[in-house]
C-alpha cells in the first residue's frame, strides 16, 4: 500500500484556497485514476484504488491544516507504512511562484504548519513531499489572509499547470523515480511543460 496525502482545510469556506493546493492535487489524481474519495476514517476523507498498477490511498485530512499529522499518523500505524518508502505528502508553498513545484525526498517543514504537525506526530522528517507554489505574500500583506485567499484569475492557468505537474511528480515518486521527478520539475516554470507549448 502507498499513501499520497494532500494537505488543506475542509469545508466550502476554504475550497480552492491557496492553502488547499494539496487537496486540489489529490482531487486531480482521483479524477485521473477513477478513485472515489468518499470514505471517512482516521479523521480524513480518502479513497483506495490503483495508480499505475499499485494499490494507493489518496488521503485528505479533515483535521484542519495545523493538525494534519494526527490523521496521517493513524494511517501510517494501521497500514504499517514506512514514511520514507510508502508515503508522499503534497502541500502548498508560499516561497514559490504560482505553479512552480518542488520535489524533496525529506527535510524540514520549512515553516509550513501542516508539515510541522506531520513531522511531530511521526517523529521523523524522512518522507517525500511535493510542494506546490501558490505565490509569495505581497509586500506588507498578511500571511494568513494570503494562504486562505483564492487564486486570482490571472494566476489560475499557472496554478492548474502546477497541480498537474504535482500529480505527475507524485506518481513518479510512488514508482521510485524521485530523482527523475526532482530533475524534471524542480525549478521548472509551469508554462515550460504546458500542453500548448508542447504543441507549438
C-alpha positions as CSV (number, residue, x, y, z in Angstrom):
1,X,0.0,0.0,0.0
2,X,1.2,3.5,-0.8
3,X,-0.3,6.7,0.6
4,X,-0.5,10.0,-1.2
5,X,-1.8,12.7,1.2
6,X,-2.7,16.2,0.2
7,X,-2.9,18.9,2.8
8,X,-5.6,21.6,3.2
9,X,-8.6,22.7,5.2
10,X,-12.1,21.1,4.9
11,X,-15.3,23.0,4.1
12,X,-16.6,25.2,1.4
13,X,-15.1,28.3,3.0
14,X,-11.6,27.1,2.1
15,X,-12.4,25.4,-1.2
16,X,-9.7,26.2,-3.8
17,X,-7.8,28.5,-1.5
18,X,-4.1,28.7,-1.8
19,X,-3.6,26.6,1.3
20,X,-5.7,23.8,-0.3
21,X,-3.3,23.1,-3.2
22,X,-2.7,19.7,-1.7
23,X,-6.4,18.9,-1.6
24,X,-6.8,20.1,-5.2
25,X,-3.9,17.9,-6.4
26,X,-5.4,14.9,-4.7
27,X,-8.7,15.6,-6.5
28,X,-6.9,15.7,-9.8
29,X,-5.3,12.3,-9.1
30,X,-8.7,10.9,-8.0
31,X,-10.3,12.1,-11.2
32,X,-7.5,10.9,-13.4
33,X,-7.4,7.4,-12.0
34,X,-11.1,6.9,-11.2
35,X,-10.6,6.7,-7.4
36,X,-13.7,7.8,-5.3
37,X,-12.9,9.9,-2.3
38,X,-15.9,9.0,-0.2
39,X,-14.7,7.0,2.8
40,X,-14.2,8.6,6.2
41,X,-11.7,7.1,8.6
42,X,-8.8,8.4,10.8
43,X,-10.1,11.9,10.6
44,X,-9.7,12.0,6.8
45,X,-11.7,11.8,3.6
46,X,-10.0,9.1,1.5
47,X,-10.3,6.6,-1.3
48,X,-8.5,3.4,-2.4
49,X,-7.6,2.5,-5.9
50,X,-4.9,1.6,-8.4
51,X,-2.4,4.0,-9.8
52,X,-0.1,2.5,-12.5
53,X,-0.8,-0.9,-11.1
54,X,-0.1,-0.1,-7.4
55,X,-2.7,0.0,-4.7
56,X,-2.8,3.5,-3.4
57,X,-4.6,5.5,-0.6
58,X,-5.5,9.1,-1.6
59,X,-6.0,11.0,1.6
60,X,-7.3,14.4,2.6
61,X,-7.1,15.0,6.3
62,X,-10.1,16.8,7.8
63,X,-8.3,17.9,10.9
64,X,-7.5,21.3,9.5
65,X,-4.0,22.1,8.3
66,X,-2.3,22.5,11.6
67,X,-3.3,19.1,12.9
68,X,-2.7,17.1,9.7
69,X,-0.2,14.8,11.4
70,X,-2.8,13.4,13.8
71,X,-4.7,11.9,10.9
72,X,-1.7,10.7,8.9
73,X,-0.2,9.0,11.9
74,X,-3.2,6.8,12.2
75,X,-3.0,5.7,8.6
76,X,0.7,5.0,9.0
77,X,0.1,2.9,12.1
78,X,-2.9,1.0,10.7
79,X,-1.3,0.1,7.3
80,X,2.2,-0.3,8.8
81,X,3.6,2.2,6.3
82,X,7.3,3.3,6.1
83,X,7.1,7.1,5.7
84,X,10.2,7.2,3.6
85,X,9.1,4.4,1.2
86,X,5.3,4.2,1.4
87,X,4.1,7.8,1.8
88,X,4.1,11.2,-0.1
89,X,2.7,14.5,1.1
90,X,1.6,17.3,-1.2
91,X,1.3,20.8,0.3
92,X,1.3,24.4,-0.7
93,X,4.4,26.7,-0.6
94,X,4.3,30.4,-0.3
95,X,8.0,30.8,-1.1
96,X,7.4,29.6,-4.7
97,X,5.7,31.4,-7.5
98,X,2.3,30.1,-8.6
99,X,2.5,26.8,-10.3
100,X,6.2,26.2,-9.6
101,X,6.7,22.9,-7.8
102,X,9.5,21.4,-5.7
103,X,10.0,17.7,-5.0
104,X,12.1,16.7,-2.0
105,X,12.9,13.3,-0.5
106,X,12.9,14.5,3.1
107,X,13.7,17.6,5.1
108,X,12.4,20.2,7.5
109,X,8.9,21.7,7.5
110,X,10.3,25.0,6.1
111,X,7.8,26.9,8.2
112,X,4.7,25.0,6.9
113,X,2.4,24.2,9.8
114,X,0.9,21.1,8.2
115,X,4.3,19.6,7.6
116,X,5.4,20.6,11.1
117,X,2.4,18.6,12.5
118,X,3.3,15.5,10.4
119,X,6.9,15.6,11.5
120,X,5.9,16.0,15.1
121,X,3.4,13.1,15.0
122,X,5.5,10.7,13.0
123,X,8.7,11.6,14.8
124,X,10.6,11.9,11.6
125,X,11.1,14.3,8.7
126,X,12.2,11.4,6.4
127,X,9.3,11.3,4.0
128,X,9.0,12.6,0.4
129,X,6.9,15.7,-0.3
130,X,5.8,17.7,-3.3
131,X,5.3,21.4,-2.6
132,X,3.1,23.5,-4.9
133,X,3.9,27.2,-5.3
134,X,0.9,29.4,-4.5
135,X,2.7,32.8,-4.8
136,X,4.6,34.9,-2.4
137,X,2.9,37.1,0.2
138,X,2.6,40.6,-1.3
139,X,4.8,43.3,0.4
140,X,3.0,44.4,3.5
141,X,0.4,41.7,3.1
142,X,-0.9,39.3,5.7
143,X,0.3,35.7,5.5
144,X,-3.0,34.1,6.8
145,X,-5.2,36.2,4.5
146,X,-2.9,35.3,1.6
147,X,-2.9,31.5,2.1
148,X,-6.6,31.4,2.9
149,X,-7.4,33.5,-0.1
150,X,-8.5,32.3,-3.5
151,X,-6.2,32.3,-6.5
152,X,-6.6,35.4,-8.7
153,X,-7.9,34.9,-12.2
154,X,-4.6,35.8,-13.8
155,X,-2.9,33.1,-11.7
156,X,-5.3,30.2,-12.4
157,X,-3.7,28.8,-15.5
158,X,-0.3,28.5,-13.8
159,X,-1.9,27.1,-10.7
160,X,-3.7,24.4,-12.7
161,X,-0.5,23.5,-14.5
162,X,1.4,23.4,-11.2
163,X,-1.2,21.0,-9.7
164,X,-1.0,18.9,-12.9
165,X,2.8,18.7,-12.6
166,X,2.5,17.9,-8.9
167,X,0.2,15.0,-9.7
168,X,2.6,13.7,-12.3
169,X,5.5,14.1,-9.9
170,X,3.6,12.2,-7.2
171,X,3.2,9.2,-9.5
172,X,6.8,9.3,-10.4
173,X,7.8,9.3,-6.7
174,X,5.5,6.4,-6.0
175,X,7.2,4.5,-8.8
176,X,10.6,5.0,-7.2
177,X,11.6,7.8,-9.6
178,X,12.1,10.6,-7.1
179,X,15.5,11.7,-8.6
180,X,14.0,11.8,-12.0
181,X,11.0,13.8,-10.7
182,X,13.3,16.3,-9.0
183,X,15.4,16.7,-12.1
184,X,12.3,17.2,-14.3
185,X,10.2,19.6,-12.1
186,X,12.3,21.4,-9.5
187,X,12.6,25.0,-10.6
188,X,10.7,24.5,-13.9
189,X,8.2,27.3,-14.7
190,X,4.7,25.9,-15.1
191,X,4.4,27.1,-18.7
192,X,7.6,25.2,-19.7
193,X,5.8,21.9,-19.8
194,X,2.3,23.1,-20.8
195,X,0.3,21.3,-23.5
196,X,0.2,24.5,-25.5
197,X,4.0,24.8,-25.6
198,X,4.3,21.1,-26.4
199,X,2.0,21.5,-29.4
200,X,3.9,24.6,-30.5
